């Protein structure tokens, strides 16, 4: 299968809130709930020649903190490993939205 940029689809709030609740039920208080990436780094990844989207890898830092590594991906499904990669997202907690069905 080749990527064309239309992969993925919008989900309902009910789906999203059920999934995030399921996740919250598996973690300890204070564990990472989410990550925020600003549009500048996301656009920098997407603006690479041939980039069809972003693949997100799960990572684990030496101190045990969960992270996400973002990489651009081209149509043949290859990662742009020599391109722009991203992490150092702003984590929730401590920088979370006000309480809502996705985080509480």
ABEGO torsion letter per residue (X at the ends): XBBAGABEBBBBAAAAAAAAAAAAAABBBGBBABBBBBAAAAAAAAABBGBAEBBBBBBBBAAGBBBBBBBBBBAAGBBBAABBBBBGBBBOOABBBBBBAAAX
